Amino acid sequence: MIDFVEGTLVRKTPTHAVVSAGGVGFWIQIPLSTRERLPRSGTVRILTHLSVSDSDMRLFGFATEDERRVFHLLLGVGGVGPQTAIALLSGVSIREIRRAVVDQDPSPLTRAKGIGRKTAERIILELKSQIAALGEGTPPAPDSPAGVRQDALLALLSLGIPQPKAEEAVRKAMAETRAGSLPTAEELTKAALRHA
């Protein structure tokens, strides 16, 4: 998996950026929120998510870990693919997504292109239990139990495992760990995959 691309920004549009790195021009699809944070030119570092389907392979990019985290959570919602998730991040701020989930109000989400009321309601329903991952403030430390659980959950969601199944798999895997010992996110993810 490609975690990030760092290189020279060749060009940017409202929907994508081209970054030259190691003699390769990476075409990266981005939300508007990322475009606004990119400079006009110079060296950039874009966090990425590689999406592979039967007929296509696309690289999606984000200026912040928060954007990428929300993107991964959205991919765990039934019926929401990468294009829909990017459209939502382009049309609605992360703060507004959080508020919509907390208030259980789908109307802000429907402002994004291609997001109807039913999809917005499904997003709210399925992200309700993930509000901590969407939460304000600093995310849990990576080496804390909450941080390890969150990283493992996001890894399962990025593999296309539905959110309820992923949560249950992580819970079971965490219950199997020895008392007083904390697995790494990678170890917990591997253990959770056996239950997914």
N, C-alpha and C positions, 0 to 999 in steps of 0.2 A: 504494500500500500504506500502511496505517496503522502507523507505527512505535511509537507510544505514545499513550496517552490520559491527559491530566492534567486533573484537576478535583476536584469535591467528591464524596466517597464518600456515596452516598445509602443504600445498604444492601449487606450482604454475607451470603452463605450459604455452606455448605460447597462448593457447586459453581459459584457465580457472584457477580459484584459488579456493581453499577449505579453508574456514574460520570456525574455531570452536568458537561458541558463545552460551553460556547458555546451553551447553550440546548437541548442534545441529551442525552438519557439513553442512555448506551452500556451495553448488556447484554453483559457480558464473562464468558465461561466460564473458570474458573480451577481449578488444582489445589489441594489442601489446603495444600500447602507455601506457596503464595502467600497464601491466606486467613490463615494464621497470622502472616504478616508485615504484613498490612494493619492500620491503626489502626481503632478503633471508628467514628471519624468524622473529618472534616477533609479537607484537600487530599491527594490521592494521585497518583502517577504510575505507571501500569501499562504495561509493555512488551507489545506485542501482535503477534499473527499473524492475518491475515485468511484464512479458509478459504472458498473458493467452489466449490460443486459445481453440478450441473445443477438440483438442487431446493432448495438451501439456501445460506445465507451466514452464517458464524459468526465471531465475534471471540473469540480465545483470549488470555488475559492471564497475565503472569508478573511476579513481584516482582523477579527478577534476570535478568541476561543469561545466566548459567549455566543457569538453568531453560529459557530460550527456546532456547539453543543445543542442549541435550539434546533438547528437543521437536523441533527441526528435524532432528536426526540420526535420531530415531525415525521421523519421517515418511519418511525414505529407506529404511527397512526394508520389504521386500515384505510386503504384508498388514497393515501397521500404519497406521491412519488417525488423524486428530486425536483422536477419542474414545478410542481405545485408548492413544494417547500420553499424554493427560491422565489417564486412569485409572492408568497406570503411575506417573506423577509424583505422583499423589495417594496411591498405596499403598506406594511405595518411594522412599527418599531418593536423591538423586543419588549420594551416596557409596556407597550399597548397589548402585546400578546399575553404577557403576565397578568395584566389587569383584566383582560377578557376572561382568562381562565379563573381567576379569583372571583370575579363578579358573575361568572357564568353567563356572560353577555356576548353572543356571537356577532352582533352587529359590527364591531370594529374589524373583525376578521374578514367580513364579506366585502370590505373596501378593496381587498387585494384581487387582482385579475384572476379569474377562474375559480374563485372560492365562493361557492353558493352557501346558503344557510345550512343545509344538511351537513356539508363537509365541515363548516365552522362549528356546528354543534358536536360533531364527532371528535374534532380536535379538542374541544373543551372537555368533553367527557373523558377522553383517553389521556389527556395531559393533567387532569385534576390531581391524580396521585403523584405526578412528577413535579408539582409546584416547587418543591425544594430545589430541584435541578434547574428550574427556571427562576429561582428566587433572587431577590435583590441581594446585594452585598457580595462578599467573597465566597467563592465556592469552597467546599470542604477540602482540607489539605489532602494531597494525593496519597500520603502514607497513613491517613486516619481510616478507621473502619467505614465511615460514611463515604470518604473519597474513593476507597477501593471498591465499595459496592456500586457507586455511581459510575466509575470508569468501566467496570465489568458490564453494567446494564447498558451503557452507551455502546460498548463493543457489540453486544448481542443485537441491539436495535439496528446498528449499522450493517449487520449481516442479514437484515430483513426479518428477524424473528419478531412476531407480534408482541406488543408491550406487555400484556398480561402474562403471557407465557415466559417472556424474558424475566419479568419480576419474580415469578414463581421459581424459575430455574436458579436465579441468583440467591434467593432466600434459602432454597434447599442446599445449594453449594456452601453457603455461609454457615448453615447449621452443621455441616459435616466437618468444619475445621476444628482442630484441637483447641480446647479451652486455653486461653492465654496466648495463642499464636494468631498472627494476622497474615493471611496470604497476600501475595502481590496481586495487582489487578489482573495480570496475565494468568497467574495460577487460578484465580477465582473464575476468570472467563472460561478457561479450559474445563474446570470442574462443572461450571454451569451449563456448558454445551452438552454435557452428558445427560442433563435433565431437560434440555430444550427440545 
